[in-house]
Amino acid sequence: MRDTTNRKVAGSCASTGASALLKRAAAVLPALCAVFARHQSGTGTILFALTVPVLIGAAGAAVDFSLAVSARTKMQAVADSAAIYSAREFQMAQSNPDKIAAIAHSYVVSQLSDVSIKTNVDAQAYAVEVVLEKAVELTLGKAIWGGKVHLRTVATAKMSGGLPLCLVALETKAKDTIVLQKNARLTAPACIVYSNSNSPNGLVSKDDAVMQAGFICSAGGRVKTKDSNFAPQPTTDCPVIPDPLSARQGPTDVACNHTGKVLDRETATLQPGVYCGGLTVTNGSDVTLAPGIFIIRDGPLLVDGNSTFKGTSVALYMKGAGANFTFATASTISLSAPKDGPLAGILIFDDPTGVAAPEVSGKHAKADKSPREHAILSDDARLLLGTIYLPKGRLIIDATKPVADRSAYTVLVVHQLDLYDGPNLYLNTDYRASDVPVPKGVGPYGGKVMLTH
């Protein structure tokens, strides 16, 4: 009878040692059970009775410890990602500590539902600290650790090497929001190029095209033919950024000063005003714009036929149906933005409430058209100093010579951007070389993000 009982107890011990709950004690319990099975005395029974609870408690503590370590590991990973994700916001226009903290908080909540969250944003140091805390309820380990164990993780991400934002394409859904093809070049070595499109094909550089920038970011994906199409390789899945210039307002007085103005084989100086029905400069005309704002209303601005179109401290404001601009291949363009006034720093402003302009035809035609389509086709558009703001416009650049390379700085905030064939668009950032102000919202908000803690 005693042998049968001992075998049953030993079998029970072996089963217990194999259970998931006591796996940490699996190497010890079988030996104990074997010892107990060989001892028939009351001493063995007492020894077993005293030892097993201790081992079960130790095994329970080990299980609780393992669960706590697992929970802390996940917390640390989420804190790291939240810090990195929110620190990227420093590179965005209109970022501020409250917004950055909210982004970090939102990211954590999307991953963990049972932690307390604390964020510290240092706007001067471009750093974000994320602190997560959690109390974990214990089970079998209560006897050793008490009822709970407190977990705390800290992650700090910092942005270094701040860069200015020099190109942002605002379209959020369409493919080819920024696209380069053939032998096109985009040269922006000291600033940020940003695509808001969530499309997997939102940022495209193909054939022998090269997009070079200090930092390249895409809210969606990127498409390339070869590794050399991008330098550096783009960061994908970036957050969509708002229009950094949305607060800028255009002129409200748009009463006509001129109607259907055409300059044909003329040398002239034009005064600021409202040019209804558009403005055409053709057949070798040499036109100088006096300082001020030129409103092109309800018609196109066209410069072609070996004409010259130049001006200092001028702004072009496109307003109404058909108000797009085309700088044709055989034209010379030299323009710089105002130093002061309502459009300070803005070279070209496309009214976002305007009616769609006629499509650009031929090889530049596109299926998913923006409300307006504008074209820089000139092989002599070396000076475009200031910000080109086309929040609802598609900008097409197709030339065989450099574009804007003699500008101290050029910023593009557009709906979409297409570079065809062989232009080399320069987005310089030599702000100290010009007294034309950089509009607020496209300043030094970028760089590389890394964990420092």
Protein Blocks (a to p, Z undefined) as FASTA:
>chain_A
ZZmmmmmmmmmmmmmmmpmklmmmmmmmmmmmmmmmmpmbfklmmmmmmmmmmmmmmmmm
mmmmmmmmmmmmmmmmmmmmmmmmmmmmmmpghiafklmmmmmmmmmmmmpccbccdddd
dfknopacdddddddddfklmmmnojbdcdddddddddehiacdfbdcfbfkbghkbcce
hjbccddfkbccddfbfbfklpccehjbccddfbdcdfbbcddfbfklpccdddehiacd
ddfklmpccdfblcdfbghiacehiacdddedddehiaadeehiacdddedddddehiac
ddeehiacddehiacddedehiacdddfbbcddddddfedjkgoiabdcdfkbccdddde
hjlbcfbacfbdcddfbfblfbcgdjdddfkbccddddfbdehklgfbdcdddfbdcdeh
jaccdddfbfklpcbdcdehiacfbdcdddfZZ
